[in-house]
Amino acid sequence: MVGNVLHVYSRFGLRGVVTALGAKITRSNVPLRVDRPGITFPFYLRCRTSDVATFDQIFVDQEYDCVVTRPPKVIVDAGANIGLASIYFPNRFPESRIVAIEPEASNFERLRSNVAPYLNIVPVQAALWNKNEEIDLVDPGAGNWGFMTFGSGSLERPRGDLRHKVRGMTVDRIMHDYALDRIDILKVDIEGAEREVFQDPSAWLDRVDALIIELHDRVKPGCGLSFYSATRGFDNKWTQGENVFLTRGHWLTRRTSSPS
């Protein structure tokens, strides 16, 4: 308990501790306001959820930090959760346009609220998939960052409770619907659905300049095989935190120093 309190205090100060203790007492996901240096607008995390760990990955460990020789214009954040990566990118690249895709209803509600002040972020409630069809969203019990999708073409259904139905969308459909000629950065964190998405990406992959992906072979075997088989045309590769970075050319490269 003391360790948790110290962690929250180091991240969010006394207000964060008070909010977290209130959430623990009431057993509710009380929203915690975060004012982060370098981030234009405040945003909110839900206490007692995976939101705090997601915050650490993005803003403390800086898992999406990289060096660019040209600022990206279009970023698609697939598996946007409550929008923390979607917020990170436009503060780093103010001229970029971000399409933030999240399937789960409660996550999407918080995402939409968090990104509302940003005119260059478009929130979309959908799931990245290999077909344009309605699919199931399943809760395997891994927390608010662990929802999985199941569609007619899936090889097996994830264990867990059915959360709700959601619209499955292919990358090329997203590009068509939101008038995207190219995607500079496609960030993918979709809890195993990358296996299906990368089974045949021929309709869109040549219009993507960089990929940032978390692979989930631990929950769905075959994710890495599907992804690496499809992406042999990329020139540059590295891992950073839980993510694999692939780029065409060297306009985007890994950071050379540890985050502060």
C-alpha positions in Angstrom: 0.0 0.0 0.0 2.8 2.4 0.9 4.6 1.7 -2.3 1.4 2.4 -4.3 0.8 5.7 -2.5 4.4 6.8 -3.1 4.1 5.8 -6.8 0.9 7.9 -7.2 2.5 10.8 -5.3 5.6 10.8 -7.5 3.4 10.9 -10.7 0.5 13.1 -9.7 1.3 14.8 -6.4 -1.0 15.2 -3.4 -4.1 15.6 -5.5 -3.4 12.3 -7.1 -3.0 10.5 -3.7 -6.3 12.0 -2.5 -8.2 11.0 -5.6 -6.7 7.5 -5.6 -7.6 7.0 -1.9 -11.1 8.2 -2.6 -11.4 5.7 -5.4 -10.2 2.9 -3.2 -12.6 3.7 -0.5 -15.6 4.0 -2.8 -14.4 1.2 -5.1 -15.1 3.4 -8.1 -13.1 4.6 -11.1 -12.8 8.2 -9.9 -11.3 10.3 -12.7 -7.9 11.8 -11.9 -7.1 15.1 -13.6 -3.5 15.2 -15.0 -1.7 18.4 -15.9 1.4 17.2 -17.7 4.3 19.6 -18.5 4.6 19.8 -22.3 1.0 18.7 -22.9 -1.3 21.5 -23.9 -4.5 20.4 -22.3 -5.3 18.4 -19.1 -6.6 14.9 -19.4 -8.1 12.3 -17.1 -7.2 8.8 -16.0 -9.5 6.4 -14.2 -8.1 5.3 -10.8 -8.1 1.6 -10.1 -7.6 0.7 -13.8 -4.7 0.1 -16.2 -4.8 3.8 -17.1 -2.0 4.6 -14.7 0.2 1.9 -16.1 -0.5 3.2 -19.6 0.4 6.7 -18.5 3.7 5.4 -17.2 4.5 3.6 -20.5 3.8 6.7 -22.7 4.8 9.7 -20.6 7.3 8.3 -18.1 9.0 5.5 -20.1 8.4 7.4 -23.3 7.9 4.2 -25.3 6.8 6.2 -28.4 9.7 8.6 -28.3 11.7 8.7 -31.5 13.8 11.0 -33.7 12.4 12.3 -37.0 13.9 14.2 -39.9 10.5 15.2 -41.2 7.4 15.7 -39.0 4.7 13.1 -39.6 1.5 14.4 -41.1 -0.9 11.5 -40.6 -0.9 9.1 -37.6 -3.4 6.3 -37.0 -3.6 5.2 -33.4 -5.2 1.7 -33.5 -6.1 0.5 -30.0 -6.1 4.0 -28.7 -7.6 3.1 -25.3 -8.3 6.4 -23.5 -6.3 8.4 -25.9 -2.9 8.9 -24.2 -0.8 8.1 -27.2 -3.2 10.1 -29.3 -2.5 13.0 -27.0 1.2 12.4 -27.0 1.6 12.6 -30.8 0.0 16.0 -31.5 1.9 17.6 -28.7 5.1 16.2 -30.2 4.0 16.8 -33.8 1.6 19.8 -33.7 0.9 19.7 -37.4 -0.1 16.1 -37.5 -3.6 14.7 -38.0 -4.5 11.7 -35.8 -7.2 9.2 -36.3 -7.7 7.4 -32.9 -9.5 4.1 -33.1 -10.8 2.3 -30.0 -13.4 -0.4 -29.8 -14.5 -0.7 -26.2 -17.3 1.7 -25.1 -16.0 2.9 -21.7 -12.5 3.4 -23.0 -13.9 5.3 -26.0 -16.0 7.5 -23.8 -12.9 8.6 -21.9 -10.9 8.8 -25.2 -13.4 11.1 -26.7 -13.4 13.4 -23.6 -9.6 13.4 -23.4 -9.0 14.4 -27.0 -12.0 16.8 -27.3 -9.8 20.0 -27.1 -7.6 18.8 -30.0 -9.1 19.7 -33.4 -6.6 17.5 -35.2 -7.6 14.3 -33.4 -10.6 12.3 -34.8 -11.9 9.6 -32.4 -13.5 6.6 -34.0 -15.2 3.8 -32.1 -14.2 0.7 -34.1 -11.7 -2.2 -34.1 -8.9 -2.6 -36.6 -9.7 -5.9 -38.4 -9.1 -7.7 -41.7 -12.7 -7.4 -42.8 -15.3 -4.6 -42.7 -17.9 -6.4 -40.5 -19.5 -6.4 -37.1 -17.4 -8.3 -34.6 -17.5 -9.3 -30.9 -15.5 -7.6 -28.2 -14.5 -10.0 -25.4 -13.2 -9.2 -21.9 -10.6 -11.8 -21.0 -10.1 -10.2 -17.6 -6.8 -8.5 -18.3 -8.0 -5.0 -17.4 -9.1 -2.0 -19.5 -6.2 -2.3 -21.8 -6.8 -6.0 -22.6 -10.1 -6.3 -24.5 -9.9 -8.7 -27.5 -11.9 -9.0 -30.7 -13.5 -12.0 -32.4 -14.9 -12.1 -35.9 -16.3 -14.6 -38.4 -12.8 -15.3 -39.7 -11.1 -15.8 -36.3 -9.4 -19.2 -35.8 -10.5 -19.4 -32.2 -12.6 -17.3 -29.7 -10.8 -15.6 -26.8 -11.9 -16.8 -23.4 -13.9 -14.3 -21.5 -17.2 -12.4 -21.3 -18.8 -10.8 -24.3 -18.5 -7.0 -23.8 -20.5 -5.8 -26.8 -20.5 -5.8 -30.6 -18.3 -3.3 -32.5 -17.6 -2.3 -36.0 -14.5 -4.0 -37.5 -12.6 -1.9 -40.1 -9.7 -2.5 -42.4 -6.9 -0.1 -42.7 -7.8 0.7 -46.3 -11.4 1.4 -45.3 -10.2 3.8 -42.6 -8.0 5.6 -45.2 -10.9 5.9 -47.6 -13.4 7.1 -45.0 -11.1 9.7 -43.5 -9.4 10.8 -46.8 -5.9 9.6 -46.0 -3.6 9.2 -49.0 -0.8 7.9 -46.8 -0.1 7.1 -43.2 3.2 8.3 -41.8 2.9 6.3 -38.6 0.5 3.4 -37.9 0.6 2.6 -34.2 -1.0 -0.8 -33.5 -1.8 -2.1 -30.0 -4.9 -4.4 -30.6 -4.4 -7.3 -28.3 -3.8 -10.0 -30.8 -5.9 -8.8 -33.7 -2.7 -7.9 -35.5 -2.6 -11.6 -36.6 -5.7 -11.1 -38.7 -4.9 -7.5 -39.8 -1.5 -8.5 -41.2 -2.6 -11.8 -42.9 -3.1 -9.9 -46.1 -2.3 -6.1 -45.9 -1.6 -5.8 -49.7 -4.4 -3.3 -50.1 -2.8 -0.7 -47.9 0.7 -1.6 -46.5 2.6 0.2 -49.3 1.0 3.4 -48.2 2.3 3.2 -44.7 5.8 4.7 -43.9 6.3 3.5 -40.4 4.8 1.0 -38.0 4.8 0.9 -34.2 3.3 -2.3 -32.9 3.0 -4.3 -29.8 2.8 -8.0 -30.6 0.7 -10.3 -28.5 1.8 -13.9 -29.2 1.4 -14.5 -25.5 -2.3 -14.3 -25.8 -2.8 -15.3 -29.5 0.0 -17.4 -31.1 0.9 -16.4 -34.6 0.9 -12.7 -34.2 4.6 -12.2 -34.8 4.7 -14.7 -37.8 1.8 -12.8 -39.5 3.3 -9.4 -38.9 6.9 -10.2 -39.9 5.8 -12.2 -43.0 3.9 -9.2 -44.2 6.5 -6.4 -43.5 9.6 -7.6 -45.2 9.8 -4.4 -47.3 10.7 -2.2 -44.4 14.3 -1.0 -44.1 14.8 -0.2 -40.4 13.7 -2.1 -37.3 14.2 -1.8 -33.6 12.4 -2.6 -30.4 11.6 0.0 -27.7 9.8 -1.0 -24.5 7.0 -3.4 -25.6 6.9 -2.1 -29.1 8.5 -3.0 -32.5 9.3 -0.1 -34.8 9.6 -0.6 -38.6 10.2 2.2 -41.0 10.7 2.8 -44.7 14.0 4.6 -45.0 15.6 6.4 -42.0 13.3 9.4 -41.6 12.3 8.0 -38.2 14.9 6.5 -35.9 15.3 5.3 -32.4 16.2 7.7 -29.6 19.8 7.5 -28.5 19.4 8.5 -24.9 17.2 7.4 -22.0 14.0 9.4 -21.3 14.2 11.9 -18.6 
